[in-house]
Amino acid sequence: MLLTLIVAIFTTMSCKKDATPEPVTNTPTTPPPPAGLSSLNSLFEHKGAQSQNFTIDNINTQIITGAQGTKITFNPNSFVTFAGAEVTGNINIELKEIYDKKTMLLSDITTNGLLNGQQEPLVSGGEFYVNATQNGIQLKLRQGQKFSAFLPSISVPDPGMNYFNGSIKPEGIVWALNKDTVVLPTSTSPKGYFVNCDSLRWGNADRFLPNPNYTSVTLNIAGNYDPSEIKAYVWYDNVKTVWSFWKHFNTATNVFSDNHTASGLPAHFIVVSFKDGKLYTAVLGTTITTNATYNLTLSETTEDAFANSLAALP
């Protein structure tokens, strides 16, 4: 009851007064059984955050609730077509939720944020994806319209969180600060963050990693791998930060390099590759030192075994 009251008040703060919200039944899509790996992208599709689909109407205030507790509230008449045409009838809402580092990495939705044109690691309070379609036609929010999102938190919410929008690039996702959107933490039950969002697709409640002492690191790669199907990550221990190496793998030297890794912190370097229908990975735990070189040898594993190994990391 408290959560519903806060959602109603928060939505009214920036949007017109609405009718009493009506919950929508969660009808998540069940993904098809994996047909086997064909690329790294197929690993992310199999093991990453899965889509949940909801049916709403565009006339009344609607609330959807994800399996992990993400609560989205849409105002009446929120959506139009990209041409600006009015939308009536039922709308399909797609939702993805990411609240743990394992799912971040297995979705390839990491915490690389932009600060003054430079990528910096973010600490995440929750990532989510929202999209709207009708009969396969992409919709958008009406100009000036917003939706509210509640992101649950197990721990006491961090008052330093800001809101970021995510853009998918060929190298991965990068997050940009949305200065027009405020994150409102609440420490009462249920704990979490309220956000009024002005755009669809990927959103994230984040703050930048505090006081990083950046250094350059080099990863020497050996074992079985495909140089065209390989990615490297820094898994910072005990904090919700997964950093993706943005530079491509150097096929001439068999090296990943990065000049923006935070030194002095405990972390795991993780490398994953797909080759000849098989998955190869390497995981190395260390405390990152200045200008260090690390050697990682990839060996064959399975999707489940790799996912389980990530779940065991701090």
N, C-alpha and C positions, 0 to 999 in steps of 0.2 A: 504493500500500500504506500509506503514511504517512497519507493522508487517511482511508482506511477505518478505520485504527486510532484516529485522533483522534475520528472520528464515533462509534465504538463506546464509547470512554471517556467522551465528553461526554454521550452519551445515558444511559449508566449512572449518571452523577452525580446525575440527578434522576428517573430512571425505573427501574422494576424491571429486573432482568437479563433479557435476551432471547436468543433463539436467534441463530445466525449470520445476518446480513442477507443477503437474496437480491435482487440487482438486478432491476429491472423494465425491460423493453424500452420505449424511448421510442417512442410512437406518436402524434406530434403531429397535431392536427386541421389540415387545410388549409382556410383560410377561403375562402368562395365568391368568385369574381371580383367586384370592385366594380361595382355597377350604376349608378354615378354618384352625385354628392353630392345629398343632399336636406336636409342640415342640417349644422351644425358637428359634431354627434354622429356623423354618418356619416363625416366626415373622421377623427375619432378612432378609429372602428371600422376604417376602411380602413388607416390609416397608423400607428396606435398599436401597443402590445404585443399580440401575438396569443396566443390560448389554445393551450396544448399539453395534450393529454389522455393520461392513463396509466390502465391497469387494474391494480389491486392486489387482493389478498385481505385480509380482516380477521383472519386467523388467525396469519400469520407476520410477523416483522419484514420491512419492505419499504423499499427505497431507490429513489427516482426521481431522474433527473438531467436538468435542462433543457438546452436547446440552448446557453445561454450559461454553463453550468457550475454553476447553482444545484443543490445536492444536498439533498434532503429525505428524512429517515428517519422512518418511522412504526413505533411499537411494535405488538405484537400486540393485537388487540381495542381499538383506539384509538377506534372510532367507534360511535355509537348514533344512533337517530333523535331528532328534537326532542322526542318523547314519552318518550324514555328506553328504547325497545325495543332489544333486542339485534339486531345486524346480522351476517348470515352471507353468504358468497359474495363475488362480485367487487364492487369499488367503483370508481367513476370519480373520478380526481383531476384537477382543472384547475389548471394552473400558468401564470402570466405572469411575465416577468422584465424589469426595467428597470434598466440600468446606465449610460445615457448621457442627456444633456440633450435631445437631439433626440427620443428616444422618450418622455421625460417630457412634453414639450410636446405632441407629437402624440397622446399618450394622455390629455392633460389630467390627468395624475397629477403634480402639482407638489409643491414642498417647503415648503408652508405649515404650520408647526408651532405648537402651543399652548404658551405659557409664562405662567403666572399669569393665565390668561384672555385674554391678548393673543396675536395671531398674530405669529410671528417666522419669518424665513427659516431653513431648515435646509440643511446640507450633507450630501448623501446618499452613503452607501457602498453602496447597492443597495436597490431596491424590488422586492417580489415579492407575488404574489397566489396563494393556495392555497385551493381549495374542494373539497368532497367530496359526491358524490351517488350514489345507487343507484336505477336505473330512474327517474330524474327526480326522486326524492325527496331533499330536502336533508338532509344529515347534520351532526352536530356531534361535537366531541371529547367522549369520556366524561369525567365530572367527575374532576378530578385528573390527567388525562392530558395529555401534551405531545408535540410532535414537534420534532425538531431540524432546523435549516437551516444549510447552509454557503453563504455568499455570497462568490464569488471576487472578488479585488481585483488589478488590474494593478499598482498602486503598493504601497508598504509600508503595511499596515493602520494606521489611525489609532486609537490607544488610547483616545481620548476619545469614541468612538462609543457611543450608547445605542440602545435599541430603542423604536420607536414603532409604534402601531397606527393604521391609517388609517380614517377614516369619510367616506363619500361624502355630501356635502350638495348642495342645489340649485346653490350657487355653485361647487362643486368639492370636492376632497378636502382634509381637514385632518387633521394627524397629532397624536396625543396620546402623551406619554411613558408607557411601561409600566414602572413602578418595580420590578415584581416579576421582570423579565426582564433578564438580564445578557448583554452582547455580549462575546464572548471573541475578541480578534484573534490571528491566528497569522501570523508572519513567515516561517515555513518553507514550502517549496513543497509544495502549492499555497498561495499567500498568500490570506488572506481573513478572514471573520468567522464564528464559530459562535454560534448562538442557539438556546435552547430556548424554543419558542413555545407559549403556552397558549390560542391562539385561531386560527381560520381567517380568511380574507379577506386584506386588505392588511397587510403588514408592511414595516418600513424600518429599516435601520441608519443612524443619523444623529447629528449634533451640530448645535447652533445656530451660525449664522454668527458668527465671533469678532469682538468689538469693533465692532459696527455703529454708525455715527453716523447715526441716522435723520433723514429730512427728508420734507417734503411735495413731491410732484411732480404736475404737471398735463400731460395729453396732450390736445392739440387735434386732433380727428379730422376729416379731409376725404377727398374722393374717393368711391368707390362702396362702400356698405356697407348692411347691414340693421341698424337699431338694436336689434332683438330677437334678432339672431344675430351677436353680436360679443363678442370676449374680448380682454383685454390681459395681457401678461406682461412681467416683467423677467428677462432672461437675463444673469446675472452671469458675466462672462468668467473663464475659467481656474479655475473652481470649480464643483462639481456642485450648483448652486442655480438653480432656476427658480421665480420668485415669481409667483403669480397675483394680479392685481388683484381683490380680494374685493368691492369696491363695484361696483354695477351702472353701466352706461353712462348718463350723464345726457343724455337725449334733448333737453332744453330748451337745453342749452349745447353739445352735441356734444363732451363732455369725459369722459375718465377721470381720476379723481383718486385719490391714495394718500398716506397720511401715515406710511408705515412702509417707505420705500425707503431703502436704505443709501447715503449720499452718499460722494463721494470715490473710488468704485470704477468701473472700466471695465465697461460693460454694454451690452446691446442691448435697446431697447424693441421689442416685437413685438405687433402687432395683427392679428387674423384675423377675417374675417367671411364669411358665406355669403349670397348674394342672387341670386334668380331663376336658380337652378341653377348658379351660378358662384362660384368662390372668389376672395376679395380679401384681400390682405395688405399690411402695411407693416413694414419693419424699419429701425430707426435705431440706429446705434452712437454711443456718447458716453461721457464720464466724468461721472457723475451729480454735479450741483452742488446746493447748498442752495436749496430753494424754487424750483426751476426749472420752466419751461414748455417743452414740446417739441411740435413740429408734425409730425404724421404723415399722409401721404396714401396711402390704400389704392388699389391697382391690381390688375387681374385677373391671376391666375396659375393654375397647375395644381397638383394634389396633388404630383406628382413634383418639379416645379420648386421648390415651397415646401419639401419635405422635403430636397432637395439644398442649398438655401440655408441651412437650419438646420445641416446636416452640416458646412458650411464655417465655421461660427462657432467662436470659441475657447471 
